[in-house]
Amino acid sequence: MGGSKIRSSVLRSFPKSRRLQRSGDFLRLKTEGQRQVGGSLIFNWKVGAVDSLPADPDSPDRIPAILARTQLGVVSSKSVGGAVQRNRARRLLREVFRLHQAELQQPVRMVLVARASISRRDFAAVERDFLQCLRRSGLTRLSGVPSGVPTRPPAGPPAAPAVSPVPTAVPPAA
C-alpha cells in the first residue's frame, strides 16, 4: 500500500533538482538537440542514456528510473508579454510537463520555449500543443494515439451528435 503512494507521488512530482538552470545546458540542447514547433511552444530535446534502465518495458521500476534522468528547462522571452504573462507561461509549461512526464518512454532533457501566442491560450490548448509535440517526436509511450484525442474530458455539457445535412434518398417504388 505504501509503495503505490510513493510511486504516485514520484510520477506527479517535479523537484527543482530536475530543472535545467545553466545557460550552457539550454544552448547545448538548442544546438545539439532536436526541435519541434507546435502552436504556442517550441520543444527542444535530446534523448538521454538508457543503458541503466530496466530492460523490461513493463517493469514497475522503469518509469521512476526514466523520470530520475529526465530534466526540463522552460524559457519565456519578453515577446510573450510582461512579467505576469511570462510567469504564467512558465507555470503552464511546467504543469503540462509535470502531468505528462510519466508518458515518456526514455530519459530526455528538454527545453520548452513559450511563444507569443501562449498568452492567449488556456491550459487545455497548451496541453494539446505539448502532447502533439511529444507524439511527433516519438518520445511518448502513447505515440500511436491520434493527436485530436483529449487527455481529459471537456468541461461543460456533452456535445450533441452530428447530424448529416444531406437527407438520404428513398428509391422510387416500381
Steps between C-alpha positions, in 0.01 A plus 500: 500500500777745587693421180217610272465827690872569463494402131201727437676795660815431297298492177340838572790685660741734332771606745735790429789254478359380166483849347758622251640829628842564343510698175751250356244220534238704314745591224623140464143372459426769243809419290534123547142395566194461284218750465122501455280807464142456609248779546591697808837338574833388358623164623878431500619162625780250513457138603703391802683175575283190531773250588414473871120477460317174574483303174137398548276786377224382739728505805354712783847648555540625142288817520661631822843428346405698187367790704812514717708561184258742330559876524299801387581862434238766426558830317271796444631816339362853503314421176251308718410816694571660834628319807157371598438345155852350489461345845158359405650350182780333697253363757276361224790326326639352823155374601432339162834323521442394861164343416630308197857411597404139578412449131866530395653175378862600558702760692510835324630850557260758361450872476155647446499849352181703534394676182310831499168322429510321839368810676167458316469126568342311787645194670321249273640661184855508637461137609385405148802674347740324739348155441507554125873580517563197722319267259673639191838461667429135585597550866171389651379148562166613356637609161231296321215705650362753251587859588133609506413270792460706819683383811219599734129548435397846381327724750132574455206305360565222247486603136197405293558225245575618149209480259559456130371805307425288192176297525519142384313433177223243493492298175174546302251213513485308172 
